[in-house]
Amino acid sequence: MAENEVKLTKLAKCAGCGAKVGAGVLAQLLEDIRVHHDPNLLVGFDKSDDASVYQISDELALVQTVDFFPPIADDPYLFGQIAATNALSDVYAMGGEPKLCLNVMAVPEDMPKEAVHQLLRGGYDKVYEAGALITGGHTILDEEPKYGLAVTGFVHPDRVLTNAGAKPGDVLLLTKPIGIGVLTTGAKADMTSKEGMVLAYRLMTTLNKAARNAMVKYRVHACTDVTGFGLLGHLYEMMQGSDAEAELQVNEIDLIDEAVELARMGLLPAGMYRNRAFAEEGVDAGGVELCRQDLLYDPQTAGGLLMAVHPEDAQALFAELQTCVPSAQRIGSVGEYRGGKRIFLK
């Protein structure tokens, strides 16, 4: 079998971050697990954050994360790039720089060696683009292929960005368009255009490195990457952790036009429904069209960074992001929590 005959997505029940366990279910699974106290553990799994952070010295903290998923592209090299981009993103979201990576992989016994090689090469190439190294990993046999990375990065202990530090008055900035999950779902039914998938693949293989390098120069109070829980799921966690509320200007959010049309036709990933079930109790949708609401819950694979930035720094950071990210967007603001809903769509 030639490499180009391998249809990886046909071997997977779910694609990319659409395979992620829903936030509500995840919270229940972690409930009552005892967290041991360590003063050097700055961020642990109990914080619903993107990665853990452990302080080594006054000048250095380790950022650690792991992320892997089933194929979201048929081409093994492209799948490897996307999975690596997605895994590296969690370190960028904490304000860190990735340094060391380990492969996490499951492959069917009959998967061609050349396809496995190309998958790994895609991961290696993206990791090297990030300025990091792959130093080993672990592989098991499985009927469904899966790939990702365990990533270790560095950050200054005083410059850690979490998803729980947003302050009233902060401006919300986003760095990639929304709609990747809908485009890849449409592709399964041959409903997404070739141009739409080219766009999706380009977005999913764009590192959040430039976005991170820009934001660390400014007073960013909170950050998360928009991935499997969708924009509203991740923003809801940010507002809960920050004990704040947010107002989103939906017309300012870059919703991919083709994804809007596919959503209007009902081509929606299962993860969208999980995300809606988790977050919609905290969302006042106002008069926003249903298909646009759906896109705001759409699970993104290797999505952009969502930042809550000091209002005095917002315009300068926004201007810099316009020169270095796929789609710089000023999408809303953070306010004092008044009880009840935490997110208001305008």
Number of C-alpha atoms within 10 A of each C-alpha: 9 8 17 10 10 16 14 21 21 15 17 18 11 19 25 28 26 28 19 20 15 20 20 15 12 12 13 9 10 11 10 8 8 8 9 8 8 9 8 13 15 17 20 18 12 13 15 19 24 25 25 24 29 20 20 14 11 9 11 14 24 24 29 24 19 21 20 22 27 26 29 28 20 17 20 27 20 23 30 30 26 30 30 32 29 31 26 33 32 30 33 31 30 29 28 29 24 26 20 19 27 17 23 19 22 21 17 15 13 8 16 14 11 13 20 20 14 19 22 22 17 23 27 21 17 22 25 12 13 19 12 20 19 18 9 10 13 10 12 12 14 12 13 18 21 27 25 29 28 19 28 24 24 25 23 17 20 11 15 21 27 28 28 22 18 31 23 18 16 24 27 27 25 30 26 28 20 30 30 28 32 29 27 28 23 24 16 13 9 10 15 18 13 11 10 20 17 11 14 21 21 13 23 25 22 21 26 27 23 17 28 23 16 17 23 16 10 15 17 26 21 27 32 30 32 28 26 28 32 31 25 26 29 25 25 26 21 28 24 17 18 21 19 22 27 27 19 19 14 18 12 12 20 18 18 18 13 18 27 21 15 20 24 16 11 13 22 24 23 16 25 25 15 24 26 22 15 19 22 18 13 19 20 16 16 9 9 13 10 12 18 19 19 24 27 23 29 34 35 31 32 30 31 31 26 26 30 29 28 21 18 13 16 22 15 12 22 21 12 16 23 14 13 16 23 18 18 24 21 21 18 22 21 24 20 14 17 10 9 11 15 27 25 17 17 15
